Amino acid sequence: MHKDLLRLARAEPAVRRHLAVCLAAAVFAGLLVLVQAELLAGVLSGRFAVAVLLPLVVVVLFRGLLGWIQGASAGRTATGVKSVLRARLMKRFQESVFAGPRSGELVTLVGRGLDALDPYLAGYLPAVAVATVVPVAVLARLFVADLATGLIVLFTLPLIPVFGALVGWTTKTVTERQWRALSRLGGHFLDVVRGLPTLRAFGRARYQSSVIRDVAAAHRAATMRTLRVAFLSSLVLELVASLSLALVAVPVGLRLLSGSLDLDTALLVLLLAPEAYLPLRAMGTKFHASVEGVAAADEAFALLVPPGEKQPDEKQPDQAATDRTPATRPGVSPVPDHGVHTPSASRAPEIRLEHVTVRYPGRDQPALDDVSLVVAPGERVALVGESGGGKSTLLHLLLGFVTPSEGRVLVDGVDLATLDLDEWRRRLAFVPQRPHLFAMSVADNIGLGGSASPDLIRTAAAAAQAAGFVEALPDGYETVLGERGVNLSAGQRQRVALARAFCRPSAEVLLLDEPTARLDGRSEAAVVEATRTLAEGRTAIVVAHRPAMIGLADRVVRIGGGRIVPDRPQDHGQGNGHDSGHDREADALAAERGDAR
Amino acid sequence: MSAPHGAGLRRTILAPGMARRLVVAALAGSAADLAGVALIASAAWLITRAAEQPPLAALSVAIVGVRAFATGKGVLRYAERLTGHDVALRAQASTRERLYESLIPAGPLRQRGADLLSRMVDDTEAVQDLLVRCLLPAVAALLTGVAAIVIGAFLLPVGALVLALGLLLAGVLLPAGTAAAAHRWSARIAPARAELAARVADLVHGAADLAAYDAKGQALSDGMAAEGRLSALERGQARINAAALGLGVLIQGSTVAAVVLIAQAAGLGQVATAVLALTALVSFEPVLPLAAAGERFAGVGAALRRLAEIQATPVVVAEPASPAPPPEAPMTVEVEDLVVRHGDREPALDGVSLTLTPGRRVAIVGPSGAGKSTLLSALMRTVDIESGHITINGVDIRSYASDDVRAAMTGLTQDPYVFQASFRDNLRLAGPEASDGELTQAVRRARLDTWADRTGWDTVLGEDGRTVSGGQLQRLALARALLFDPAVLLLDEPAEALDEETADALTADLLDATRGRTTLLVTHRLRGLEQVDEIVVLEDGRVAQRGTHAELVSAPGYYRDLWESETLTASSRASSR
């Protein structure tokens, strides 16, 4: 029994109702088998008239009907539980800001993964209900009909769960020992197919064909070793059930011979005895079929409870792939804080960082270390410095994706922690380093989260140098992107994301994370020009590597090792003196290296 | 089932030893079910006959029979499950092997995402289901049904007829119905499922964008809506399957009732009636699960059809009937007026010419989509040539076996792959015969030695959590290329997806490592290109400019634009190394 799953099924009224109907139908149908056996035995022994066949057909009709009700409500239960889990998982994903490294698996879990719950909910649970009620009822009827048979069944019946548990218990270790080996061997084929282009490049593709054959043979041998033991349990169950029938039938026959038993009872006993064992065997079979579903449920609940823990850990775009810690993240606020203050809107705010330190759990070095910075209203600041130095973290801090462990962020003098984050984010326009394009139309991608007019979308696309290629798409702005739609190149994606920022004319603060990273020289110049226009009258904080972008900033802030690296004060660098720019950067870098080590 | 995958499956099933194993499994399964019927029939006979109080000797055969059938049923079921799974695993293995062999020539797998690949691999498991869950149970049900009908025919021919009718309804019509329903429903459910997956992927991967643009609520409700549509369809499908289940029970019960009625009307004796009725009842047991098998069969059929489609995809590069002997080093490669087209789009390469003489290093630069990677693919014979030609030492590459061409010209390809194997094995695939010394040298030249020593040569890569970072992946690929040591080294965007510093370091290292080798380097970054002998600028599939770095920088055009943009940051990066 899966506690979390049952709790969930009980907590949802609709699901609880369907589950109750399903279980009731299953149990009732199981009990009708007793009636059916009674009537059939009566007719065959001649105790009842042939006319009793009519009630027999009615009973069968009811069993069919109940079977249908059971199946339909089991389907409703299963989809209900899956709906709830999917909704909760989606809400969970929506709350966390950073996609984890296993995000692909999460997507699979919500889709095909949860489908593995069907055998558990629609198969195993009704089987359990039937197995707890029907054998007892059958046993009671048998005792009434014939004490000796009742005793035989009573003593053999427990053998099924006992042997089942015994065999299961001894095979468990064998199975678990082989499980890893099995899954590795099973994954080999996928691995080879994925790497086929690489194998082909080195002339190893044909050779792998024989490796695949060998691995498949090893996989089969290992699987069969496991199955030989695992199927022992079903052998035992089958033997107990069928031998018990023989154990019942032979003495009954002998007693009939001596005249101490009547035919009606004998036939009833023969028809009923198998029905005592059947539900238990069915439960065992359904349990095996539902193991995968239980694993899926475990995975889903591990993601859901407790909140904030065992979360997919964030992978900062700016940080190396080594940055993976499955611990809690006090540094990250997954749920928007619905605070009290509403910032005075309508003009570019002053942003002030006071001794801000940001720590990611599991890492010794803080991502930002005692950073103080003031960005004046309307100022354009370029953040420069090595990768992993903390530039993206600073943007995420301003977005409220991460919260300071120490120090605070003030917006027009108000602590960001007390602001309504949704309200605050509405005043921002953000272009992440690796923007995500959604599986919807280009227009919806550009006008994300708002109700931008088609004109505004077109203007924004034109400003972001995206209009040209968007108009060349099969359906222009209505072209759907994604796996089944059109795919764009990295540079094109970047420009769609920029258009998104351009599509927020009311934004007061621009946060751009290397907006020209994947553009070639020509588009870069155009985007820089467009960004200059966009930044007019707004506060802009731009993570930049390329000088053209750096050139449009009023001030360059160098960040390294989580700290602001002292830089020579820079006069309004509308940057035509490239050479002097180089020198400054080189000096600063040298200084920074000296500072860091 | 349509013809192509039927043929493939037949070949699998009729492979040496397969047919025999399959027959054994089918016989074991049938025998187990028959033992079940015989157990009930003999027990019924035993009891009803005993009620007539004959001498004990008349019952002894039935007593032995009951005990034997009871034991046999369990043992035979065990045998069936083992043989059935064994044969299914063999069938799956040979399906995979054949699938893989059809994938070896370039073509079928072009443009397939990782998800589609894993779905394809899942599809090969359908063969297992086909045998274990569809074919073997169907054979057992058929034989059991026939046996029950034969028993019935001896007792009462009309009763047997009614039984046959009931069995046909439950064993043929019902499964056919569920198969058809499953086929129709999956056509509606599949798009709903894909829609949900897309919405969830958006929520997971686009979380930051959604948060920043206050669009999370919308995305969540889109996801819920997609979920609701899928759930509604699944509920409908569950109702259909439940109806099939209920109908099966109804058919079974009505058949038994009808058989008893007919037997009574025909004045059949009590013993025969009981045996007939119970035989009829039990003969449905292997038949009823066929409704569920029919549902599964629809899915199996779709999976096998997808596999057959992949296997039927024509290869893109035809092999010569009698290949020329492999080219020998030193090699001169000439590309003349090369035109390559993907599908019926604009040509990806349109009249490109270049020459690679031994020891010469040529770089190809240009914006993305200019045809750089297509050129390498043409050289490696993974796309076909529309017009113009490529020659190695004067011989057209189309007259060589494509494996021989790749043995001569290969290197760091797009999207290099890390296998779930040790670092050493990952490297060794490019040099199975290489000595440890050669491995070490290749690793050193790719500047991967520090990382390799730290990570460990026998550490398994590619597993969850121990993936290789982008920079190390490209260096691993470079080490492979150096180890393979082809006569002509091809390097496709080795600095792709790396941050600027790593990219610079890698470019510098590989320019060092390729000194004196015949090399074709595809890149979108210009740093260090003053070291190569010729630079070809591709734009829209045509050669826009060519010359040395010095020549190109002094002429207006794409190269100079890009160079100017790059040099602006050059000094800061130079100092950071």
Interface residues (C-beta under 8 A of the other chain):
Chain A: Q36 L40 V43 L44 S45 G46 V50 L53 L56 V57 V59 V60 L61 R63 G64 L65 L66 G67 W68 I69 Q70 G71 A72 A74 G75 R76 A78 T79 G80 K82 S83 R86 A87 M90 K91 F93 Q94 S96 V97 F98 A99 P101 R102 S103 G104 L106 V107 V110 G111 R112 A122 R184 G187 H188 F189 L190 D191 V192 V193 R194 G195 L196 P197 T198 L199 R200 A201 F202 G203 R204 A205 R206 Y207 Q208 S209 I212 R213 A216 A217 H219 R220 T223 M224 L227 R228 F231 L232 S234 L235 E238 L239 S242 L243 L245 A246 A249 V250 V252 G253 L254 L256 L257 G259 D262 L263 A266 L267 L270 L271 A320 A321 T322 R324 P336 E386 S387 L399 F401 D422 R425 R426 L428 F430 P432 P435 H436 L437 F438 A439 M440 L448 G449 G450 G482 E483 R484 S489 A490 G491 A497 R500 R504 L511 D520 G521 R522 E524 A525 H545 R546 P547 A548 H578 G581 H582 D583 E585 A586 L589 A590 R593
Chain B: G36 L39 I40 A43 A44 L46 I47 T48 R49 A50 A51 Q53 P54 L56 L59 A62 I63 V66 R67 F69 A70 T71 K73 G74 V75 R77 Y78 R81 L82 H85 D86 L89 R90 Q92 A93 R96 E97 Y100 E101 L103 I104 A106 L109 G113 A114 D115 L117 S118 M120 V121 T124 R193 A194 L196 A197 A198 R199 V200 A201 D202 L203 V204 H205 G206 A207 A208 D209 L210 A211 A212 Y213 D214 A215 K216 Q218 A219 L220 G223 M224 E227 G228 S231 E234 R235 Q237 A238 R239 N241 A242 A243 L245 G246 L247 G248 V249 L250 Q252 G253 S254 V256 A257 V260 L261 Q264 A265 Q270 T273 A274 A277 L278 L281 P367 S368 G369 M380 T382 D403 R406 A407 T410 G411 T413 Q414 D415 P416 Y417 V418 F419 Q420 L429 A430 P432 G462 D464 G465 T467 S469 G470 A477 R480 F484 D499 E500 E501 H524 Y558 D561 L562 E564 S565 E566 L568 T569 A570 S571 S572 A574 S575 S576
